[in-house]
Amino acid sequence: MLAYELRTDSVEVTSDLGDQLPALWADSHQLHQVLVNLIANAHHAMRKRAAPRGISLVTRLDTERRRVRVLVSDTGPGIPPELRAKIFEPFFTTKPAGEGTGLGLSLCRGIIEDHGGTIDIQSEPGRGATFVIELPVPERTTAPTIAQPAESLTPVGARHILVVDDEPEIVQMLTEILAQSGHQVDMASNGAEALEMLARGGYDLILSDTKMPVLDGAGFYRELKNQFSELCRRIIFLTGDVLDRAKREFLESTGAPILMKPFDVPEVRRLVHRVIALTEQGTAK
């Protein structure tokens, strides 16, 4: 997903993967989402740095503590001490205005903590940053259990959600998934229609495709920033294509969560629940 852009920006990626790591009891889709987010953030942080630019991925087993460690490091500008304590807070971002929602690292932390693990950052200004993930190794003699993400988040009630997609079968499936969670769902077939609906009534969350006729996801997001800027923190993008460079750069610039097609149904529920909960948490602050 990310290799082409990293190569064209002269970012060297190295892997140092531990031998004979034990199997984890984990959701591979969610861990994939975490790693993509961390690597994309590292890439963004190094864009204004002179070469050489590098990202390293390291995995190790801590046998005494029964934890698998995953380290994602970059050679970017690093993060000042006064910002490190805030980096995982909802809506906090070091990106320029309009280039990120600040939800990405909050979502990453929630996913890792749902797996019984931890995520932390080690950084010195001018010397890059390293995100350290630790995940528990399940005991062989007992079946491991992981708390369901929806249960570990702050409870949320029914919300008004707008689904924007030109594929009827996708819209129908998402409507059914969200309705089963108690949400009220409206549908729009493109960005222009969605803007008309937003002008008529309030919505708590938007799920939007990126490739649509009339007004696509990028155009819809630009208008959203102009007309309903508060909703830029309440959008999840849907896509089945992340190999296109322009699309990847657009999605990175928004900082919004992404659901990959074809959908993993539990992941749709978890991500929607998590974004609503984090948004409410940020509003309460």
C-alpha positions as CSV (number, residue, x, y, z in Angstrom):
1,M,0.0,0.0,0.0
2,L,2.7,2.5,0.9
3,A,5.8,1.2,-0.8
4,Y,5.5,3.1,-4.1
5,E,5.2,6.5,-2.4
6,L,8.0,5.8,0.0
7,R,10.3,4.8,-2.8
8,T,9.5,7.9,-4.9
9,D,10.2,10.1,-1.9
10,S,13.5,8.3,-1.4
11,V,12.5,6.9,2.0
12,E,14.4,3.7,2.8
13,V,12.5,1.2,4.8
14,T,14.3,-1.5,6.7
15,S,13.0,-4.5,8.6
16,D,14.6,-6.3,11.5
17,L,12.1,-9.0,12.4
18,G,12.7,-11.3,15.4
19,D,13.0,-15.0,14.8
20,Q,10.4,-17.5,16.0
21,L,8.0,-15.0,17.5
22,P,4.9,-16.6,19.1
23,A,1.5,-16.3,17.6
24,L,-0.7,-13.5,19.0
25,W,-4.4,-13.5,19.7
26,A,-5.3,-10.4,17.7
27,D,-7.4,-8.8,15.0
28,S,-5.1,-8.6,12.0
29,H,-7.2,-5.9,10.3
30,Q,-6.9,-3.6,13.2
31,L,-3.1,-4.1,13.7
32,H,-2.7,-3.5,9.9
33,Q,-4.6,-0.2,10.4
34,V,-2.2,0.8,13.3
35,L,0.9,0.0,11.3
36,V,-0.3,1.8,8.1
37,N,-1.1,4.9,10.3
38,L,2.3,4.9,12.0
39,I,4.2,4.5,8.7
40,A,2.2,7.1,7.0
41,N,2.8,9.5,9.9
42,A,6.5,8.8,9.8
43,H,6.6,9.5,6.0
44,H,4.7,12.8,6.5
45,A,7.1,13.9,9.3
46,M,10.1,13.4,7.0
47,R,8.9,15.1,3.9
48,K,10.7,18.4,4.6
49,R,13.8,16.7,5.8
50,A,16.9,16.3,3.6
51,A,18.0,12.8,2.6
52,P,18.8,10.3,3.8
53,R,15.3,9.5,5.1
54,G,14.5,6.2,6.7
55,I,11.8,4.1,8.5
56,S,12.7,1.0,10.4
57,L,10.4,-1.8,11.6
58,V,11.7,-4.0,14.4
59,T,10.0,-6.9,16.2
60,R,11.3,-8.6,19.3
61,L,10.1,-11.0,22.0
62,D,10.5,-10.0,25.7
63,T,10.5,-13.5,27.1
64,E,10.5,-12.5,30.8
65,R,7.5,-10.2,30.4
66,R,5.8,-12.4,27.8
67,R,5.3,-9.4,25.4
68,V,5.9,-9.0,21.7
69,R,7.4,-5.5,21.0
70,V,6.9,-3.7,17.6
71,L,9.0,-0.6,17.0
72,V,8.4,1.9,14.2
73,S,11.2,4.4,13.9
74,D,11.8,7.4,11.6
75,T,14.6,9.9,11.0
76,G,12.3,12.9,11.1
77,P,12.5,16.0,13.2
78,G,11.3,14.3,16.4
79,I,8.7,15.4,18.9
80,P,9.5,18.0,21.6
81,P,9.0,16.7,25.2
82,E,6.1,19.1,25.9
83,L,4.1,17.6,23.0
84,R,4.8,13.9,23.7
85,A,2.3,13.8,26.5
86,K,-0.4,15.1,24.2
87,I,0.3,13.1,21.0
88,F,-2.3,10.4,21.7
89,E,-5.1,12.8,22.7
90,P,-8.1,13.0,20.4
91,F,-7.8,15.9,17.8
92,F,-4.3,16.8,18.8
93,T,-2.1,17.0,15.7
94,T,1.3,18.5,14.8
95,K,0.2,18.8,11.1
96,P,-0.7,22.2,9.7
97,A,-4.3,23.4,9.9
98,G,-6.5,21.5,7.4
99,E,-4.1,18.6,7.0
100,G,-5.3,16.2,9.7
101,T,-8.0,15.5,12.2
102,G,-5.8,14.3,15.0
103,L,-7.8,11.1,15.4
104,G,-5.2,8.7,13.9
105,L,-3.0,8.1,17.0
106,S,-6.0,8.1,19.3
107,L,-7.5,5.3,17.3
108,C,-4.1,3.5,17.3
109,R,-3.9,3.7,21.1
110,G,-7.5,2.4,21.5
111,I,-6.8,-0.6,19.2
112,I,-3.6,-1.6,21.0
113,E,-5.2,-1.1,24.5
114,D,-8.2,-3.2,23.3
115,H,-5.7,-6.0,22.7
116,G,-4.3,-5.7,26.2
117,G,-1.2,-3.9,25.0
118,T,0.4,-0.5,25.2
119,I,1.8,2.1,22.8
120,D,4.3,4.8,23.7
121,I,6.7,7.1,22.0
122,Q,10.4,7.7,22.4
123,S,11.8,10.9,20.7
124,E,14.3,13.6,21.0
125,P,14.1,16.8,18.9
126,G,16.2,16.4,15.8
127,R,16.7,12.7,16.3
128,G,13.5,11.2,14.9
129,A,10.8,9.3,16.8
130,T,10.1,5.7,17.7
131,F,6.7,4.3,18.4
132,V,6.9,1.3,20.7
133,I,4.0,-1.2,20.7
134,E,3.8,-4.0,23.2
135,L,1.3,-6.9,22.9
136,P,0.7,-9.7,25.3
137,V,1.6,-13.3,24.4
138,P,-1.3,-15.6,25.3
139,E,-0.8,-18.5,27.7
140,R,-0.7,-21.8,25.9
141,T,-2.8,-23.6,28.5
142,T,-5.8,-21.2,28.4
143,A,-7.8,-19.7,25.7
144,P,-6.9,-16.0,25.5
145,T,-9.7,-13.4,25.8
146,I,-9.7,-9.8,24.6
147,A,-12.2,-7.2,25.6
148,Q,-14.5,-6.2,22.8
149,P,-13.6,-2.7,21.6
150,A,-17.2,-1.5,21.7
151,E,-17.4,-2.5,25.4
152,S,-14.2,-0.8,26.4
153,L,-15.1,2.5,24.9
154,T,-17.3,5.2,26.5
155,P,-20.9,4.1,25.7
156,V,-22.6,6.1,22.9
157,G,-26.2,6.2,22.0
158,A,-27.9,6.2,18.6
159,R,-26.5,8.8,16.2
160,H,-27.6,10.4,12.8
161,I,-25.1,9.1,10.2
162,L,-24.8,10.0,6.5
163,V,-23.5,7.4,4.1
164,V,-22.2,8.8,0.8
165,D,-21.5,6.2,-2.0
166,D,-22.6,5.6,-5.5
167,E,-22.7,1.8,-5.2
168,P,-26.2,0.8,-4.0
169,E,-25.1,-2.5,-2.6
170,I,-22.4,-0.8,-0.5
171,V,-24.8,1.7,0.8
172,Q,-27.4,-1.0,1.6
173,M,-24.8,-3.1,3.5
174,L,-23.5,-0.1,5.5
175,T,-27.1,1.0,6.3
176,E,-28.0,-2.4,7.6
177,I,-24.8,-2.6,9.7
178,L,-25.3,0.8,11.3
179,A,-29.0,0.4,11.8
180,Q,-28.4,-2.8,13.7
181,S,-26.3,-0.7,16.1
182,G,-29.3,1.6,16.6
183,H,-28.1,4.5,14.4
184,Q,-30.4,6.5,12.0
185,V,-28.9,6.4,8.5
186,D,-29.4,8.6,5.5
187,M,-27.9,7.9,2.0
188,A,-26.4,10.1,-0.7
189,S,-25.0,8.9,-4.0
190,N,-22.4,11.6,-4.4
191,G,-20.7,14.5,-2.7
192,A,-23.0,17.2,-4.2
193,E,-26.1,15.4,-3.0
194,A,-24.5,14.9,0.4
195,L,-23.9,18.7,0.7
196,E,-27.5,19.4,0.0
197,M,-28.6,17.0,2.8
198,L,-26.1,18.5,5.2
199,A,-27.6,21.9,4.6
200,R,-31.0,20.6,5.6
201,G,-30.2,18.7,8.8
202,G,-27.5,17.9,11.3
203,Y,-25.4,14.7,11.2
204,D,-23.1,13.2,13.8
205,L,-20.9,11.2,11.5
206,I,-20.3,10.8,7.7
207,L,-19.0,7.7,5.9
208,S,-17.9,8.8,2.4
209,D,-16.5,7.0,-0.6
210,T,-13.6,8.6,-2.4
211,K,-14.5,7.8,-6.1
212,M,-18.0,9.1,-7.0
213,P,-19.6,10.9,-10.0
214,V,-20.6,14.6,-9.9
215,L,-18.5,15.4,-6.8
216,D,-15.9,12.9,-5.6
217,G,-14.6,12.4,-2.1
218,A,-11.8,14.9,-2.4
219,G,-14.1,17.6,-3.7
220,F,-16.7,16.8,-1.1
221,Y,-14.1,17.1,1.7
222,R,-12.9,20.5,0.3
223,E,-16.5,21.8,0.4
224,L,-17.0,20.2,3.9
225,K,-14.1,22.3,5.2
226,N,-15.6,25.4,3.7
227,Q,-19.2,24.9,4.7
228,F,-19.3,22.5,7.6
229,S,-15.8,22.5,9.0
230,E,-16.7,20.8,12.3
231,L,-17.7,17.7,10.4
232,C,-14.1,17.2,9.1
233,R,-13.5,15.6,12.4
234,R,-16.5,13.3,12.0
235,I,-15.8,11.6,8.7
236,I,-14.6,8.1,7.8
237,F,-13.5,7.5,4.2
238,L,-14.3,4.3,2.3
239,T,-12.0,3.1,-0.4
240,G,-11.0,0.0,-2.3
241,D,-8.0,1.6,-3.9
242,V,-5.0,3.0,-2.0
243,L,-2.4,2.3,-4.7
244,D,-3.2,5.6,-6.5
245,R,-0.6,8.1,-5.3
246,A,-3.0,11.1,-5.5
247,K,-5.6,9.3,-3.5
248,R,-3.1,8.2,-0.9
249,E,-1.8,11.7,-0.5
250,F,-5.4,13.1,-0.2
251,L,-6.3,10.5,2.4
252,E,-3.1,11.2,4.3
253,S,-3.7,14.9,4.3
254,T,-7.1,14.6,5.9
255,G,-5.9,12.4,8.7
256,A,-9.4,10.8,8.7
257,P,-9.9,7.1,9.5
258,I,-10.2,4.8,6.5
259,L,-12.4,1.7,6.0
260,M,-11.1,-0.6,3.2
261,K,-13.4,-2.3,0.8
262,P,-14.4,-5.1,1.0
263,F,-15.5,-4.3,4.6
264,D,-14.9,-6.4,7.7
265,V,-18.3,-6.0,9.3
266,P,-17.1,-6.0,13.0
267,E,-14.5,-3.5,12.0
268,V,-17.2,-1.1,10.6
269,R,-19.0,-1.3,13.9
270,R,-15.9,-0.8,16.0
271,L,-14.5,2.1,14.0
272,V,-17.8,4.0,13.9
273,H,-18.2,3.5,17.6
274,R,-14.7,4.6,18.3
275,V,-14.8,7.7,16.2
276,I,-18.1,8.7,17.8
277,A,-16.7,8.1,21.3
278,L,-13.5,10.0,20.6
279,T,-15.4,12.9,19.0
280,E,-17.5,13.2,22.1
281,Q,-14.5,13.0,24.3
282,G,-12.8,15.8,22.4
283,T,-16.0,17.9,22.5
284,A,-16.3,17.4,26.3
285,K,-12.8,18.9,26.7
